[in-house]
Amino acid sequence: MDLLPQELIGDILQRLPAREIAVCRTVSKDLRAVIDGRGLLVVHLAPRGLRGVFINFTGQDEPYFFSRRERAVPRVDGELNFLPEIELVREALHHSNGLLLVQDWGTLFVCNPATRRWAQLPSRSSKGFGDTEHLVFDPTVSLHYEVISFAEAPRKPKIPIQPDIERPSWCKTSFPEYTDEEIENLPYTLRAKYDHEAQIKGSVEWPPSSHMAQVFSSRTGQWEERAFVREDDVTVTLMDVWSDPWGPEMSYKATRCNAVYWQGAFYIHCRGGFVMRLSLLQQKYKVIKTPRLDNVFTRPKLDVDKFLSKEGPYRNKEYCLREFQKEHKYLDSAKPSMHFGKSEHGIYYTALLWYQLCIWVLHEASECHPTPEWELKHKVDIGPSFRQHYTREERKEIMESWSLDCGKEGSANQIDCGWDSDDDSGINVEGDDGSSNGGVYYCNMSRHMDLLGYHPSKEIVFLGNRFDGFSYYLDSSKLQFLGNFYPEGCVHSLVAFTHESFIYTPCMHDLLPNQKKNTTHD
């Protein structure tokens, strides 16, 4: 069979109607094509390598793009300037193989930042369904995409406000429901009735045996309801969901649960300590419980003498003791943050706490192991590596290879770093070992470490510390500084902490309409 030249294939693709595609022989790095015996064009389209990270910051009205400073083609519009003007607040909801799901207040868009093509999704009924939508797109199977949203778990019952019980004036205006402190002071009979009701409702299994979802398909241009049937008996309960430390009650502090597409299955990380593995074609799902975090992390030991040793002209003994007590309180209240993603070996589950990083890899069920199992692949305390970086005398002289929103076309701060597309980590693995030249320097570490995501094909973790971006190599335990991603114009870091992030891999082929501001699926 004769292969078509890449230029001709690209021209044909622009003229083709929407159709299914299959895999065949290689023509280029991301495009395969051939004419089969029936005269049909058969192509394989694969996303390109890692280009950057889309980040939502709390308090900011649009997502930012943290990416390499290079002049690679295609040039990604990280600021999404091709979309209609922002109405109120725009945020990235999900990424899948080059397509980005974006929400502008109540309007959903699916767009391609590399091709600048986009489509606005029609409105849907939100009754009974959560505000977490996920995008499913695999260009090696089809250029069509789907957006899926499952029915949300019932909320934990709340004690209704009692008109005969006086509340503080500040609670009336700020909290429409009882605070935890107020609940403790309510009459025992009222609390007992509430606890009994919550216990009964919380014992219900979740997700249900038939789990409803709303699904938008680009093939039909419409939303429809689908029922996904559970294949096994593994379940959790609503009480597990309510007890999740990062549940919906955490408000803006609770990031969305991520979802990834891997080898024909769609995995969704859910509140309550489990993952749903969806078979989209068969409309079935399995429940996979996430790893237990008991005794995984080692609590840092505090030495009161070290705090007292900081006593001086501007810090008396009482001040040092208060700092010691504050640190103790933080350690008591701290809870691990979880991240769900994919990398070289498939599905990865990550927990972070006190600069300690624990990573599990999922092994699917097999003849030897009838149920899916998590293997603890990596466990490390990265605190010393961060301190080593921040105490380096020449730290400010390190070149920043990544920057925020450098994907903007015509940006003045773009430079050519000689990046080779075959090495899409964008990082010099053989760089400086980060050793200090001696002496003690100010350490600008924060108490919280962000996990920005995983390299899609290499075991590299992208981390954030006080808006500084780093890459961490699992095989060598090397930490490499990338650059700063502090959002321009923000006056206070507490207003703009990293809320959620999505690794971005460009894909040049899709069925999205060309950029016309009146183009929708309606």
Salt bridges, closest charged atoms under 4 A:
ASP11 OD2 - ARG15 NE 3.13
GLU20 OE2 - ARG219 NH1 2.80
ASP30 OD2 - ARG48 NH2 3.54
ASP36 OD2 - ARG38 NH2 3.50
GLU70 OE2 - ARG51 NE 3.63
GLU79 OE1 - LYS408 NZ 3.85
GLU91 OE2 - ARG256 NH2 3.01
ASP104 OD2 - ARG90 NH2 3.73
GLU133 OE2 - ARG124 NH2 2.53
GLU146 OE2 - ARG226 NH2 2.85
GLU166 OE2 - LYS172 NZ 2.97
GLU182 OE1 - ARG167 NH2 2.95
GLU197 OE2 - LYS201 NZ 3.17
GLU205 OE2 - ARG230 NH2 3.04
GLU224 OE2 - ARG226 NE 2.72
ASP294 OD2 - ARG292 NH2 2.60
GLU323 OE2 - LYS326 NZ 3.52
GLU327 OE1 - ARG447 NH2 2.71
ASP332 OD1 - ARG299 NH1 2.89
GLU364 OE2 - ARG277 NE 3.06
GLU373 OE2 - HIS369 ND1 3.16
GLU375 OE1 - HIS363 NE2 2.64
GLU394 OE2 - ARG392 NH2 3.29
GLU409 OE1 - ARG116 NH2 3.36
ASP422 OD1 - LYS29 NZ 2.73
ASP423 OD1 - LYS458 NZ 3.46
ASP424 OD1 - HIS455 NE2 2.92
ASP424 OD1 - LYS458 NZ 3.59
ASP432 OD2 - ARG392 NH2 2.49
ASP450 OD1 - HIS448 NE2 2.86
GLU459 OE2 - HIS345 NE2 3.96
GLU459 OE2 - LYS377 NZ 3.59
GLU500 OE2 - ARG256 NH1 2.53
ASP510 OD1 - ARG117 NE 2.82
